[in-house]
């Protein structure tokens, strides 16, 4: 990672609210035409592109629920990273990239909707299960080692960007939950959500209007380490404005994006978005790029955690 952080000027962009109903948010195939449209509204290259580009891995394997946006998210993050001029990008769905010898090649990792199979909720185990030459004991040992490699990779000073369903990747792991800031509990139905800014002055959210933005999404609810509030919140929603809650909610404010330090490393989590249509918002694209720059060590900002209670 770069030792000397560069100063990033974050322009305030016009807020695009997607004026569509839930019925209009339908899956569609990734196309060059759509990606060109995204490229036209993506953030412009850095004023001073780095001659020493940082290396980013986008990991897009899922073994559980398949978000239809996986290819769209991979393509969009790759596009905004490369367009910035500061990154080179590798994509993979192979868990061998979490071997130590491969991890050391990357400055940061982007986890892209890596949902695992319930109730075990261990993507590494799931992927290894297809290898029927391994004993169950060896499979468990290997899965645990790959998870430890990832946790140690971040703790030692690298970056981790966790997008939407990726929080489910190792959902039953205490270590993974503490690293990323929590684990998945459930989500009410897909619906229109007003996402608000925890601190409108924070540099990572400067692309949004101070009132936030409205879009269609799955409103994720979290558990475990989430209630330690060991992160700096960026975005939140109000639970009493949602439909389809499974149970009574004691605290109305539900954070859906945050940043945090983990050891010497940095983590960015964003629940938005389940829908590729949301990526047609230039402000959200800038937010993702800000998150990538944060975990890569290029954007210095307040990432002090909330006070536990």
C-alpha angles and dihedrals in degrees: 000000000000115000095202112061116216121223113249121204108213112200120209107245130202110266114244113205111194105234098205135115125237089257090060094058098091128154117261134180119262108254137180088240093057093043090051088054089053091047091055092058098034118113116281120251119278116274087235108030113202118253087204100058120202119235119236129190120205108199113197108170118132127182099175129037112008113223107207088218095066095102091040093051092047092050094046096048090047090050097050092043095051094039089057089065093226103090145054116205135213122185127204146166094190117107090210087083085077091066109112094243090058099040092060089066093068134071092199141003128219114207110207117201094309098176115179131207119273143266093019093043096194114130093190091055090047093053093046093049091076087065098082092181090075122086117234089249093053091045092053091047093049093046091051091049094052090050090049090050091056094046092048091046090060096038091055093058113284130121133254126193112191117195126198110295094020089090084073093058095098096008097160094047116105092200093052092046092051091048097050097035102254146340135262120272106170143298132231119230123304106273147142111294132190104216113200134197118251089206116007090198095060111113095228093062099041092109090069129075111255089252092060124227142284124229144143114268149135104266103224121213119200142205144185115029089016089078091058085067087213091163143072106253119227107170134021143172133209113247095207089064093059131091126221103031112172095211144005113290115221095193116044097201111083117184115217101176133033146150129225145169118244112190104308093335135084132231131198121190126189124177092187116117137045091147127067088212088072089063088068085079109096090204091060091050090054089047090055091049090049089052091050091049090049095054091043090056097247099112119057115201143140107293098160112144125247117258113268119239 
